[in-house]
Amino acid sequence: DIQMTQSPSSLSASVGDRVTITCRASQSIDNYLNWYQQKPGKAPKLLIYAASSLQSGVPSRFSGSGSGTDFTLTIISLQPEDFATYYCQQSSNTPKTFGQGTKVEIK
Amino acid sequence: QVQLQESGPGLVKPSQTLSLACTVSSDSISSDSYYWSWIRQPAGKGLEWIGRVYTSGSTDYKPSLKSRVTISVDTSKNQFSLKLSSVTAADAAVYYCARASYSYDSSGFDAFDIWGQGTMVTVSS
């Protein structure tokens, strides 16, 4: 299985801050990397697919980058509705695997 | 707007079989460029992919669950289903069904773009 490791596991930030979350794959996955946002009691929501493509309807303050084994999710100017847990997921191989999640909390 | 809805018992006894269905509405489950997955999340923990089915019936499963899992599709009902046998407390989780959209063109496009709301399954006698 491809292991996905996110960092940090949690962070505290203020509204308006720039936030960066990283995700590392245990082997190259080209650009088969997706990012999801999950709020308590809700299903995950796709934010970014293919490492850097913004899903329809997702605000442009979200962006993704990277290729191979190292990837980044950036949120510029964090908004109140962005406080949530974020997961990366590789879709290069089966089994599909997720990172352990990064919880973004209010400072 | 495509919607997915999980259904099935919320309580399963240890050693028995967990059975869930996912009904797809506002689109045909037989549409091209999709596959259908089950994903679970134990309370307070992360997401675990269980497996997938294509409308052809072809399946892939997480190796550690493969001996206990069956995912199938019923195009006449626009549904796909999960069966997990010999459940233990470790199988208690919120179970999500999800649609994956993908492309064969090596663009990197393969993502879970539509999710059901999730259904909580408790394992207890």
Boltz contact constraints between the chains, C-beta under 6 A:
constraints:
  - contact:
      token1: [A, 31]
      token2: [B, 108]
      max_distance: 6.0
  - contact:
      token1: [A, 32]
      token2: [B, 108]
      max_distance: 6.0
  - contact:
      token1: [A, 34]
      token2: [B, 111]
      max_distance: 6.0
  - contact:
      token1: [A, 43]
      token2: [B, 96]
      max_distance: 6.0
  - contact:
      token1: [A, 43]
      token2: [B, 115]
      max_distance: 6.0
  - contact:
      token1: [A, 43]
      token2: [B, 117]
      max_distance: 6.0
  - contact:
      token1: [A, 43]
      token2: [B, 118]
      max_distance: 6.0
  - contact:
      token1: [A, 46]
      token2: [B, 111]
      max_distance: 6.0
  - contact:
      token1: [A, 46]
      token2: [B, 113]
      max_distance: 6.0
  - contact:
      token1: [A, 49]
      token2: [B, 111]
      max_distance: 6.0
  - contact:
      token1: [A, 50]
      token2: [B, 108]
      max_distance: 6.0
  - contact:
      token1: [A, 50]
      token2: [B, 109]
      max_distance: 6.0
  - contact:
      token1: [A, 87]
      token2: [B, 47]
      max_distance: 6.0
  - contact:
      token1: [A, 91]
      token2: [B, 110]
      max_distance: 6.0
  - contact:
      token1: [A, 94]
      token2: [B, 60]
      max_distance: 6.0
  - contact:
      token1: [A, 95]
      token2: [B, 49]
      max_distance: 6.0
  - contact:
      token1: [A, 95]
      token2: [B, 62]
      max_distance: 6.0
  - contact:
      token1: [A, 96]
      token2: [B, 49]
      max_distance: 6.0
  - contact:
      token1: [A, 98]
      token2: [B, 46]
      max_distance: 6.0
  - contact:
      token1: [A, 98]
      token2: [B, 47]
      max_distance: 6.0
  - contact:
      token1: [A, 100]
      token2: [B, 46]
      max_distance: 6.0
  - contact:
      token1: [A, 101]
      token2: [B, 46]
      max_distance: 6.0
